[in-house]
Amino acid sequence: MSMNPDHGGNVFAVARSLGVPPEEILDFSASINPLGPVPGVRGAVAAVFDRLGHYPDCDCADLRDALARHHGLGPENIRVTNGSTELIYLLPRLAQGRRALVIAPPFSEYARALGRDDWRVDFFRLSPADCFELPLVPLGDTLRAGYDLLILGNPANPTGRLYSPAEVEALYQLCRGAGCLLAVDEAFMDFCEEGSAKRLAAEGEGIIVLRSLTKFYALPGLRLGCAIGPPPLIARLAELQEPWSVNTCAQAAGIASLADPAYAAASRQLVATERTRLQAGLAALPWLRPFPAAANYLLVEAVRGPSAGELAGRLLAERILIRDCGNFAGLDDRFFRVAVRGRQENDRLLAALAAVVAAAS
Ligand SMILES: Cc1ncc(COP(=O)(O)O)c(C=O)c1O
Protein backbone atom coordinates (compact mmCIF):
# COMPACT_ATOMS: atom_id res chain seq x y z
CA MET A 1 0.00 0.00 0.00
CA SER A 2 1.52 3.38 -0.92
CA MET A 3 0.87 5.27 2.30
CA ASN A 4 3.01 7.78 4.10
CA PRO A 5 3.53 5.95 7.40
CA ASP A 6 4.17 9.32 9.09
CA HIS A 7 0.54 10.35 8.83
CA GLY A 8 -2.95 9.34 9.64
CA GLY A 9 -5.81 10.23 7.42
CA ASN A 10 -4.92 8.63 4.10
CA VAL A 11 -8.37 7.14 3.61
CA PHE A 12 -7.92 7.15 -0.15
CA ALA A 13 -4.88 4.84 -0.10
CA VAL A 14 -6.45 2.61 2.56
CA ALA A 15 -9.73 2.37 0.61
CA ARG A 16 -7.84 1.49 -2.57
CA SER A 17 -5.92 -1.25 -0.80
CA LEU A 18 -9.15 -2.71 0.62
CA GLY A 19 -11.00 -2.29 -2.69
CA VAL A 20 -13.78 -0.22 -1.09
CA PRO A 21 -14.95 3.40 -1.55
CA PRO A 22 -13.32 5.90 0.90
CA GLU A 23 -16.76 6.59 2.40
CA GLU A 24 -16.76 3.06 3.86
CA ILE A 25 -13.69 3.76 6.01
CA LEU A 26 -14.34 5.07 9.50
CA ASP A 27 -11.31 7.29 9.96
CA PHE A 28 -10.14 7.83 13.53
CA SER A 29 -6.57 8.44 12.36
CA ALA A 30 -6.98 12.09 11.31
CA SER A 31 -8.40 14.45 13.91
CA ILE A 32 -11.04 16.54 12.16
CA ASN A 33 -14.09 18.28 13.66
CA PRO A 34 -16.86 15.64 13.57
CA LEU A 35 -19.43 18.29 12.62
CA GLY A 36 -17.71 18.73 9.23
CA PRO A 37 -17.30 22.09 7.48
CA VAL A 38 -19.39 25.10 8.50
CA PRO A 39 -22.68 24.90 6.49
CA GLY A 40 -22.07 28.33 4.90
CA VAL A 41 -18.82 27.12 3.28
CA ARG A 42 -20.64 25.27 0.48
CA GLY A 43 -22.35 28.44 -0.79
CA ALA A 44 -19.25 30.58 -0.22
CA VAL A 45 -17.10 28.28 -2.37
CA ALA A 46 -19.77 28.11 -5.10
CA ALA A 47 -20.08 31.90 -5.07
CA VAL A 48 -16.42 32.41 -6.02
CA PHE A 49 -16.63 30.07 -9.02
CA ASP A 50 -16.60 32.99 -11.44
CA ARG A 51 -13.40 34.32 -9.84
CA LEU A 52 -11.45 31.20 -10.70
CA GLY A 53 -10.38 32.85 -13.96
CA HIS A 54 -8.25 35.23 -11.88
CA TYR A 55 -5.20 34.49 -9.80
CA PRO A 56 -6.01 34.39 -6.07
CA ASP A 57 -5.33 37.41 -3.88
CA CYS A 58 -1.69 36.82 -2.84
CA ASP A 59 -2.15 38.64 0.46
CA CYS A 60 -5.49 36.95 1.22
CA ALA A 61 -6.47 40.43 2.47
CA ASP A 62 -10.15 39.75 3.22
CA LEU A 63 -9.41 36.51 5.08
CA ARG A 64 -6.42 38.05 6.86
CA ASP A 65 -8.66 40.90 8.09
CA ALA A 66 -11.36 38.43 9.17
CA LEU A 67 -8.74 36.42 11.08
CA ALA A 68 -7.41 39.59 12.70
CA ARG A 69 -10.91 40.47 13.93
CA HIS A 70 -11.52 36.88 15.04
CA HIS A 71 -8.33 36.80 17.14
CA GLY A 72 -8.49 40.44 18.29
CA LEU A 73 -5.14 41.23 16.64
CA GLY A 74 -3.92 43.51 13.85
CA PRO A 75 -3.75 42.39 10.20
CA GLU A 76 0.01 43.02 10.36
CA ASN A 77 0.22 40.13 12.86
CA ILE A 78 -1.21 37.55 10.46
CA ARG A 79 -0.10 35.75 7.29
CA VAL A 80 -2.46 33.24 5.66
CA THR A 81 -0.87 30.00 4.41
CA ASN A 82 -1.75 26.86 2.49
CA GLY A 83 -2.44 24.83 5.63
CA SER A 84 -0.09 25.14 8.57
CA THR A 85 2.06 22.63 6.67
CA GLU A 86 3.22 25.39 4.30
CA LEU A 87 4.31 27.35 7.35
CA ILE A 88 6.15 24.37 8.84
CA TYR A 89 8.13 24.13 5.60
CA LEU A 90 8.91 27.90 5.67
CA LEU A 91 10.09 27.78 9.29
CA PRO A 92 13.68 26.71 8.58
CA ARG A 93 14.20 29.72 6.31
CA LEU A 94 12.35 32.02 8.68
CA ALA A 95 14.52 30.94 11.61
CA GLN A 96 17.78 31.21 9.62
CA GLY A 97 19.92 28.76 11.52
CA ARG A 98 21.15 25.19 11.56
CA ARG A 99 20.10 23.56 14.81
CA ALA A 100 16.58 22.89 16.11
CA LEU A 101 15.24 21.44 19.32
CA VAL A 102 11.83 19.77 19.00
CA ILE A 103 9.70 18.85 22.00
CA ALA A 104 8.85 15.16 21.61
CA PRO A 105 6.76 13.25 20.83
CA PRO A 106 6.13 15.69 17.98
CA PHE A 107 4.19 15.97 14.72
CA SER A 108 6.44 14.31 12.13
CA GLU A 109 6.54 17.14 9.59
CA TYR A 110 8.79 19.37 11.75
CA ALA A 111 11.79 17.07 11.40
CA ARG A 112 11.01 16.37 7.76
CA ALA A 113 10.89 20.09 6.88
CA LEU A 114 14.05 20.88 8.84
CA GLY A 115 15.86 17.89 7.35
CA ARG A 116 15.16 19.16 3.84
CA ASP A 117 17.03 22.35 4.68
CA ASP A 118 19.90 20.38 6.24
CA TRP A 119 19.15 21.36 9.83
CA ARG A 120 20.34 19.24 12.71
CA VAL A 121 17.29 18.21 14.76
CA ASP A 122 17.44 17.11 18.41
CA PHE A 123 14.43 15.90 20.36
CA PHE A 124 13.67 16.89 23.93
CA ARG A 125 11.70 13.84 25.02
CA LEU A 126 8.82 14.17 27.47
CA SER A 127 7.68 11.18 29.48
CA PRO A 128 4.32 9.37 29.39
CA ALA A 129 4.95 8.51 33.07
CA ASP A 130 4.10 12.11 34.11
CA CYS A 131 1.62 12.73 31.26
CA PHE A 132 4.23 14.62 29.20
CA GLU A 133 4.95 17.41 31.68
CA LEU A 134 7.31 20.14 30.43
CA PRO A 135 10.34 20.31 32.80
CA LEU A 136 11.43 23.91 32.29
CA VAL A 137 14.72 23.78 34.20
CA PRO A 138 16.31 20.89 32.24
CA LEU A 139 14.84 22.36 29.06
CA GLY A 140 16.57 25.68 29.80
CA ASP A 141 19.86 23.83 30.38
CA THR A 142 19.48 22.01 27.05
CA LEU A 143 18.75 25.25 25.21
CA ARG A 144 22.07 26.65 26.39
CA ALA A 145 23.78 24.13 24.08
CA GLY A 146 22.95 26.61 21.28
CA TYR A 147 19.77 26.22 19.28
CA ASP A 148 18.29 28.51 16.61
CA LEU A 149 14.73 27.18 16.80
CA LEU A 150 12.54 25.47 19.38
CA ILE A 151 9.25 23.85 18.30
CA LEU A 152 6.44 23.06 20.73
CA GLY A 153 3.01 21.71 19.80
CA ASN A 154 0.24 23.12 22.00
CA PRO A 155 -2.01 21.28 22.46
CA ALA A 156 0.58 18.70 21.55
CA ASN A 157 -0.02 16.12 18.86
CA PRO A 158 -0.18 13.19 19.49
CA THR A 159 -0.25 13.51 23.30
CA GLY A 160 -3.21 15.91 23.56
CA ARG A 161 -1.47 17.73 26.42
CA LEU A 162 -2.22 21.46 26.74
CA TYR A 163 0.54 23.62 28.25
CA SER A 164 -0.67 26.70 30.14
CA PRO A 165 -0.05 30.26 28.92
CA ALA A 166 2.29 30.67 31.92
CA GLU A 167 4.36 27.65 30.83
CA VAL A 168 4.57 28.93 27.24
CA GLU A 169 5.55 32.38 28.48
CA ALA A 170 8.31 30.81 30.61
CA LEU A 171 9.50 28.86 27.58
CA TYR A 172 9.46 32.07 25.55
CA GLN A 173 11.69 33.76 28.13
CA LEU A 174 14.11 30.82 28.01
CA CYS A 175 14.22 31.11 24.22
CA ARG A 176 14.78 34.87 24.37
CA GLY A 177 17.69 34.28 26.71
CA ALA A 178 19.14 31.65 24.38
CA GLY A 179 18.62 33.73 21.21
CA CYS A 180 16.38 31.04 19.77
CA LEU A 181 13.13 31.44 17.78
CA LEU A 182 10.13 29.83 19.50
CA ALA A 183 7.53 28.27 17.18
CA VAL A 184 4.30 27.18 18.87
CA ASP A 185 2.16 24.91 16.72
CA GLU A 186 -1.44 25.63 17.75
CA ALA A 187 -3.05 23.62 14.94
CA PHE A 188 -5.68 22.34 17.41
CA MET A 189 -5.96 25.38 19.69
CA ASP A 190 -9.47 26.36 18.49
CA PHE A 191 -10.77 23.53 20.70
CA CYS A 192 -9.31 25.28 23.78
CA GLU A 193 -8.71 28.85 22.61
CA GLU A 194 -8.01 30.28 26.06
CA GLY A 195 -4.64 28.47 26.01
CA SER A 196 -3.35 30.36 22.97
CA ALA A 197 -0.05 32.26 22.94
CA LYS A 198 -1.30 34.45 20.07
CA ARG A 199 -1.16 37.72 22.04
CA LEU A 200 2.34 36.93 23.30
CA ALA A 201 3.36 36.27 19.69
CA ALA A 202 1.75 39.43 18.35
CA GLU A 203 3.39 41.62 20.98
CA GLY A 204 6.70 39.79 21.36
CA GLU A 205 9.86 39.17 19.37
CA GLY A 206 11.30 35.89 18.20
CA ILE A 207 8.06 33.94 18.53
CA ILE A 208 5.68 32.64 15.91
CA VAL A 209 2.37 30.81 16.36
CA LEU A 210 1.21 28.35 13.72
CA ARG A 211 -2.53 27.94 13.30
CA SER A 212 -4.56 25.60 11.12
CA LEU A 213 -8.10 26.03 9.81
CA THR A 214 -8.24 22.44 8.57
CA LYS A 215 -8.91 20.71 11.88
CA PHE A 216 -11.49 22.79 13.75
CA TYR A 217 -13.17 23.96 10.53
CA ALA A 218 -12.89 20.54 8.87
CA LEU A 219 -11.22 21.71 5.66
CA PRO A 220 -8.19 19.42 5.25
CA GLY A 221 -9.02 18.87 1.58
CA LEU A 222 -8.96 22.63 0.89
CA ARG A 223 -5.78 23.50 2.88
CA LEU A 224 -5.78 26.61 5.04
CA GLY A 225 -3.69 27.92 7.94
CA CYS A 226 -2.02 31.06 9.19
CA ALA A 227 0.92 32.45 11.11
CA ILE A 228 0.51 34.84 14.03
CA GLY A 229 3.54 36.85 15.08
CA PRO A 230 5.31 40.18 15.42
CA PRO A 231 5.05 42.32 12.25
CA PRO A 232 8.74 41.99 11.22
CA LEU A 233 8.53 38.17 11.25
CA ILE A 234 5.21 38.23 9.40
CA ALA A 235 6.68 40.55 6.75
CA ARG A 236 9.65 38.22 6.31
CA LEU A 237 7.31 35.26 5.99
CA ALA A 238 5.44 37.08 3.22
CA GLU A 239 8.74 37.43 1.34
CA LEU A 240 9.52 33.74 1.72
CA GLN A 241 6.09 32.46 0.74
CA GLU A 242 5.49 31.30 -2.82
CA PRO A 243 2.93 33.41 -4.70
CA TRP A 244 -0.71 32.26 -4.92
CA SER A 245 -0.22 29.35 -2.55
CA VAL A 246 -3.68 29.89 -1.00
CA ASN A 247 -6.38 29.38 -3.60
CA THR A 248 -9.55 31.43 -4.02
CA CYS A 249 -11.92 28.69 -2.78
CA ALA A 250 -9.89 28.20 0.40
CA GLN A 251 -9.91 31.96 1.10
CA ALA A 252 -13.71 32.12 0.68
CA ALA A 253 -14.16 29.01 2.83
CA GLY A 254 -12.05 30.54 5.59
CA ILE A 255 -14.12 33.73 5.68
CA ALA A 256 -17.39 31.74 5.79
CA SER A 257 -15.99 29.49 8.53
CA LEU A 258 -15.15 32.39 10.81
CA ALA A 259 -18.61 33.92 10.31
CA ASP A 260 -20.49 31.24 12.24
CA PRO A 261 -19.90 31.49 16.00
CA ALA A 262 -22.80 29.12 16.72
CA TYR A 263 -20.98 26.36 14.82
CA ALA A 264 -17.81 27.06 16.80
CA ALA A 265 -19.68 26.84 20.12
CA ALA A 266 -21.48 23.64 19.08
CA SER A 267 -18.19 22.09 17.95
CA ARG A 268 -16.45 22.79 21.26
CA GLN A 269 -19.43 21.45 23.18
CA LEU A 270 -19.72 18.25 21.13
CA VAL A 271 -16.01 17.50 21.24
CA ALA A 272 -15.78 18.13 25.00
CA THR A 273 -18.75 15.85 25.72
CA GLU A 274 -17.65 13.08 23.38
CA ARG A 275 -14.01 13.25 24.47
CA THR A 276 -15.06 12.62 28.07
CA ARG A 277 -17.29 9.73 27.02
CA LEU A 278 -14.72 8.17 24.71
CA GLN A 279 -12.00 8.52 27.31
CA ALA A 280 -14.15 6.80 29.94
CA GLY A 281 -15.06 4.04 27.46
CA LEU A 282 -11.40 3.42 26.60
CA ALA A 283 -10.31 3.47 30.24
CA ALA A 284 -12.97 0.86 31.03
CA LEU A 285 -11.34 -1.61 28.61
CA PRO A 286 -8.62 -3.83 30.08
CA TRP A 287 -5.04 -2.78 29.18
CA LEU A 288 -5.97 0.56 27.62
CA ARG A 289 -4.81 3.79 29.24
CA PRO A 290 -6.02 7.00 27.56
CA PHE A 291 -4.14 10.19 28.45
CA PRO A 292 -5.91 13.40 29.51
CA ALA A 293 -6.38 15.62 26.44
CA ALA A 294 -7.54 19.11 25.46
CA ALA A 295 -8.30 18.76 21.75
CA ASN A 296 -10.25 16.37 19.51
CA TYR A 297 -8.05 13.28 19.86
CA LEU A 298 -6.82 10.92 22.54
CA LEU A 299 -3.46 9.21 22.90
CA VAL A 300 -3.88 5.71 24.28
CA GLU A 301 -1.32 3.30 25.71
CA ALA A 302 -1.99 -0.41 25.30
CA VAL A 303 -0.27 -1.34 28.55
CA ARG A 304 -0.48 -5.08 27.79
CA GLY A 305 -1.97 -7.30 25.11
CA PRO A 306 -1.71 -6.66 21.36
CA SER A 307 0.62 -3.87 20.24
CA ALA A 308 -0.76 -0.69 18.65
CA GLY A 309 0.16 -2.05 15.21
CA GLU A 310 -1.72 -5.29 15.87
CA LEU A 311 -4.75 -3.39 17.16
CA ALA A 312 -4.67 -1.14 14.08
CA GLY A 313 -4.50 -4.18 11.80
CA ARG A 314 -7.45 -5.88 13.50
CA LEU A 315 -9.56 -2.71 13.40
CA LEU A 316 -8.72 -2.20 9.75
CA ALA A 317 -10.44 -5.51 9.04
CA GLU A 318 -13.55 -3.74 10.39
CA ARG A 319 -12.74 -0.77 8.13
CA ILE A 320 -11.82 1.36 11.12
CA LEU A 321 -8.62 3.36 10.86
CA ILE A 322 -6.63 4.40 13.95
CA ARG A 323 -3.16 5.98 14.17
CA ASP A 324 -0.42 3.62 15.31
CA CYS A 325 2.03 5.98 17.08
CA GLY A 326 4.98 3.58 17.10
CA ASN A 327 6.99 5.80 14.75
CA PHE A 328 6.65 9.03 16.76
CA ALA A 329 9.97 10.08 18.32
CA GLY A 330 9.65 9.34 22.04
CA LEU A 331 6.84 6.75 21.76
CA ASP A 332 6.85 3.05 20.94
CA ASP A 333 4.58 0.33 19.59
CA ARG A 334 2.35 0.45 22.70
CA PHE A 335 0.80 3.81 21.73
CA PHE A 336 -2.00 4.74 19.37
CA ARG A 337 -4.16 7.82 18.76
CA VAL A 338 -7.86 8.08 18.01
CA ALA A 339 -9.87 11.11 16.92
CA VAL A 340 -12.97 12.14 18.86
CA ARG A 341 -15.84 11.68 16.43
CA GLY A 342 -19.64 11.71 16.75
CA ARG A 343 -21.39 9.56 19.36
CA GLN A 344 -22.41 6.62 17.16
CA GLU A 345 -18.98 6.43 15.54
CA ASN A 346 -17.20 6.57 18.89
CA ASP A 347 -19.44 3.77 20.11
CA ARG A 348 -18.55 1.72 17.04
CA LEU A 349 -14.87 2.18 17.81
CA LEU A 350 -15.35 1.19 21.46
CA ALA A 351 -17.32 -1.92 20.49
CA ALA A 352 -14.68 -2.96 17.94
CA LEU A 353 -11.86 -2.40 20.43
CA ALA A 354 -13.74 -4.33 23.11
CA ALA A 355 -14.09 -7.28 20.71
CA VAL A 356 -10.38 -7.24 19.87
CA VAL A 357 -9.38 -7.02 23.53
CA ALA A 358 -11.81 -9.83 24.48
CA ALA A 359 -10.44 -12.06 21.71
CA ALA A 360 -6.89 -11.48 22.93
CA SER A 361 -7.66 -12.08 26.65
C1 LIG B 1 0.19 19.28 15.10
C2 LIG B 1 -0.10 19.52 13.65
N1 LIG B 1 0.37 20.63 13.07
C3 LIG B 1 0.14 20.90 11.79
C4 LIG B 1 -0.56 20.02 10.98
C5 LIG B 1 -0.78 20.36 9.55
O1 LIG B 1 -2.11 20.72 9.34
P1 LIG B 1 -2.61 21.54 8.10
O2 LIG B 1 -1.49 21.67 7.14
O3 LIG B 1 -3.75 20.76 7.55
O4 LIG B 1 -3.02 22.88 8.63
C6 LIG B 1 -1.05 18.84 11.52
C7 LIG B 1 -1.78 17.86 10.70
O5 LIG B 1 -2.10 16.78 11.10
C8 LIG B 1 -0.82 18.58 12.90
O6 LIG B 1 -1.26 17.47 13.47
The ligand as an ORCA input file, in Angstrom:
! r2SCAN-3c Opt
* xyz 0 1
  C       0.190     19.279     15.096
  C      -0.097     19.516     13.649
  N       0.372     20.630     13.075
  C       0.140     20.899     11.790
  C      -0.555     20.020     10.980
  C      -0.783     20.360      9.550
  O      -2.106     20.717      9.340
  P      -2.614     21.539      8.100
  O      -1.492     21.668      7.136
  O      -3.752     20.761      7.552
  O      -3.021     22.882      8.634
  C      -1.046     18.836     11.522
  C      -1.781     17.859     10.696
  O      -2.104     16.782     11.099
  C      -0.819     18.577     12.901
  O      -1.260     17.465     13.471
*
